[in-house]
Amino acid sequence: MSSIRTLKTFLAVARHGTFAAAGKEIGLTPAAIGLQIRALEDSLNCQLFDRSARAAVLNPAGRALVPEISDIVRRYESLGAEAGGDGMSGTMVVGALVSALMGAFADALWTVRQRYPRLDVRLFAGLSSDFALRVERGELDAAIVTQPPRPLSSNLLWTPLYTEPMILIVPRKPHFPLPAGVRRILPESPFIRFDRNTWTGILVQDVLDRLGMQVHESMELNSVEAIIELVRHGFGVSIVPRLANVEWSQDRALRVIPLPGIDIHRRVGLLERARHSRTAFTDAIKEYFSQVSGRSGAGRVTPRAAERALPSRRPR
């Protein structure tokens, strides 16, 4: 029977795609990694990776085992938590939009970590569409993503947490003639677009379609933060979600202009597998937003006030 250490090695190789990169993460030589993987394959009587001189790529059998092996490792790591009684310790691997870390999720994560100090949360930044596949494969325990534009796999569950209205932002000191009014700003100004192939980019196009506007595109990026900075420096205008923890009204470099007759919000939620072993964490995040639902979408929830959102848990 393979050890927990071997199973962790398998997951590291699955994440990185090479023995060398996996070895750097867990402190083993590529040769030692190779021996553990071969031992695991022998014990399971099947090959898990398609190997080449430079890479080790999961084959169908290996991909099918990632969620199960991930759950075994996490159940093992949670044994200490069960003995301690609070049900929350060990490592959680979570994907999050960078913009979510600038929004209400940052406060939620701070609150949960304060309540459960033995919990270690490892965050990976990325795009919603990429996280969906990684959660389904078991590479991530959960992810904070925008609402999927199409139905998800039956293995996945998305729970809405908070909303962010879509807004028009313009620079206070533009490097171009800035007309007055949304109906002239959008078609006449350089437009910095969020990547149209992403879930947030689809929302931006939805806003433009509702307005019946054609824009003069100058750049296309996949980062809300980068777009905001470019607008601040006067290079264009953009439509972005109104991030909860950004002090928009106090920003001296840009201003927010309401979109007339448009009520489109980016809905941010928690993506997890329908069945997994770390529901204590995902339930705590959902409980936080359930308690502050009246405030999280409209603006910042302070950590001190948010800490009271999670009721004290008695040892079980």
N, C-alpha and C positions, 0 to 999 in steps of 0.2 A: 504494500500500500504506500502511495506517495505521501511525503510529508507536506505540511503547510508551507514550508519554505520552498519546496519544489513547485507547488501550485502558485505561489507568489512569483516565482521565476517565470512560469508560463505566462502569467498575466503581464509581466514586464516586457517579455519578448513580443507578445501580442500588441502591446501599446506602441513599442518603438520600431519593430520590424527588423531589428538586427540584434545579434548576440552582443556585439560590442556596446551598443547604446543601452541595452538592458543591463549589461554588466556595470556600466557607470552608475546607473541608478541604484543598484542593490549591492554594489561593492564586490563583484566577482569578475574573474577573467572570462573572456569569451569561451575558452576551453571548458571552464567549470560550468558555464551556462549550457553549453552543448551537451555535456554529460548529464545534467539534470533533465534536459528536454528529452534526450534519448531514453533515459530511465523512465520518464513519465509515459512516453509513447510505448515502451515495452510493456509497462504495467497495464496500459489500456488496450494493448494489441492493435494499435492503429497509428498511422502517421498524422500529425497535427499541423505541420508546416510544410510548405513547398520551399525548399532551400535552394539558394544560388550562392555564388562566391561572396556576394555582398549583402544579401538580404535573407530573411526568414519570414515568409508571408503565410498567414493563416489559410489553410485549405478549408473546404466546407465542414469537415469533421471538427477542425479546430474552432471555427467560428461558432458552431453549434454548442461547444462546451464552454465558451467564455462566460455567459450568464450564470451557468451552474457553478463553475469554479469560483467566480466572483462571489457568489452567495456563500459558498463553503468557507472562503477566507474571511468574509465579513462576519459570519456566524461565529467563527472561532474567535475573532477579535472582540466580539460583543460578549463573550463569556464573562469577562471581568466586570462588564457593566451589569449583567444580570446578577452577579454575586454581590455587587455593591448596592443594587436595589433601585438605581435611578433610570436604568435602561438606556443610558446614553453615554457612550465613551467609544474609544477607538477612532478609526479614520473614516471620514466621509469624503468621497471624491465627487466634486460638484462642478458642472459647467455653468458659466454665467456670461451673459452679455456684459461687456464692459460698461455699457450705459445702465444696466441694471445695478451695477455696483455704485453708480452715481445716483441711483434712485432709491426707492423705498426698500429694496432688498438688502441694502447695506445695513439699515437699521435693524431689520429682522435678524440678519446673521449676527450682528453685535449682541442683540438681546439673547439669542439662543446660546451663544458662546459664553456669555456671562452667567447664564443659568446652569450650564453644563460645562464646567472648566476642564473636564477630562476628555472632552470631544475635540478631535483634531479635524479641521475642515481644510481640504486641499482644493483650491479653486483653479479652474482652467478657463481662460477667456476664449471666445470664439463666436461663431454664427449659429443662429437657431437651427438652421437646416442641417448643419454638421452635427450638432449635439443630439438630434433625434436618433441618428444612426448609432452614435456612440452609447447612448442610454440603452437602446434596444439590444446592443451587443453585450452590455454589462460592463463596458469600459468606464462608465460613469454611473454613480448611484442615482443621480438626479441632475436636472439642469433647469436654469431659469431662462425661459425663452418666450418669445412673442407667440400669440395665438397662431397655430398652424393654419395656412390658407386652404389646406385640403385634409381629408380624413387621415387619421393616423392608423398605424398598424394596431390590431386588436391587442397586441402585447404591451401597448403604451397607454398611459393615462395622463391627461393634461388638466390641471386644476387652476382656474383663474385666481390671481392674487390681487392685482391692482390695475388701474388704467392710467394712461397718459394721453391727453389730447394732442392732436397734431396741430402745429403752429407754424406760422411764417416768421422767420427771423431775418433781419436786415442789418447791415452795419451802420453805425452812427457816422463813420468817416469813410464812405465808399471811394474806391478808385475808379468809379464810373458814375455817369449821371443817374441819380436815383429819383425816379418820378414819384408822385404821390398816389396812394390808393392801390389796393391789391390788383385791380383790373389792369393797371399799367405796369406795376412793379414786376409781376411774374413774366409777362411776355417780352418786356423791354430790358430786363436786367440779366446779367450772367447768372445762370442757375446752377447751383452745386447740388447734384442729385445723389441720394442714397442708392447704392447698388440695386438696380431694378430686379435682379434675380434673387434677392433676399426677401424674407418675409416682411421686414419693415419697408423695403423698397416697393413692394406691392401695395402697401398702404399709402405711400407717397403718391403713386400713380393713381390710386383710387381718389385721393383728394383732388388731383389735377383734373381727372375725368369729371368729378362732380362740379368743379368750377368751370369746366369747358375750356380749359386753358392749354395753349401750346407754349412751351418755354424754350428759351435759348440756352442750351446746356453748355457749360464751360468745363465742368469736371464731374466725375462719378466716383464715389468712394464708398467703402463698406464700414465706415466708422462714424457714428454720430458725433463723437468727441472731436475728430479731425474736421468734420464739416463745421461745427460750431466755431472752432479756432480760425478756420479760413474766413468765415463770415466776420468774425471779430476784427480780422486784419483787413477787411474791406474788399475782398476778392469776389464777392457775389452774395446772392440771397439763397435761402433754402427753406424747405419744409421738413421739420423734424418733430419727434415726440417731445413734449414738455417734460423733461426729466424732473423727478420730484425733489431732488436735493440740490438743484442748481438755483442760485439766487438771481433769477432772471430780472427782477425789478431793480436790482442794484447794479446790474452790469453796465459799465460805462462805455463799452465798446459796441454793443449791439442792442437792438430793441425788438420786442415781440409785437407782431401785428395780428389781431384776430382775423380768422378766415370767415367771411360773411356766409351765413347759412350752412356752414359745414360742421357737422357733429361726428367726426371720425376720431376714434381713440385707438391707440395701440394698447392692446390687452396683453399684459405680462403674466405668465403663470409658471407653475412648477410641473415639469415633465418627469415622469418616473415610470418604471415598469409596473404593469398591473399587479405583479407579485414579486416581492423582493424582501430582503431581510432587514432593511434599514428604515422601516416605516416610522420608528420613534422620531427620527430626525425630520422626515418629510411631514409627519403629522404636526410636529412642533412649529415648523415654518407656516403651514396652513392655518394652524390655530392662532399664531401671531396676527396674520392678516385678517382672520375672521374677527378678532377682537378690535382691530384698528381700521376696519373696512371703511368707516365713515371719514377717515382722515388720510389714509395712505395715498389715494388717488389725487387728492387736491393739493398736497404739499408735503413738506418734510414732517416726519414724526420723530421727535427728539428721542435719543436713546433712553434718557431717564424716564420719560413718560411711557415709552414703549416697553420698558422692562416690566411694567405692571400689567402688560397685556397677557403675559403667560402666567397662569395660576401656579402656585407652588405645588410641587408634586411630592407626595409622601412615598417613602420607600415601600416597595412591594415585595 
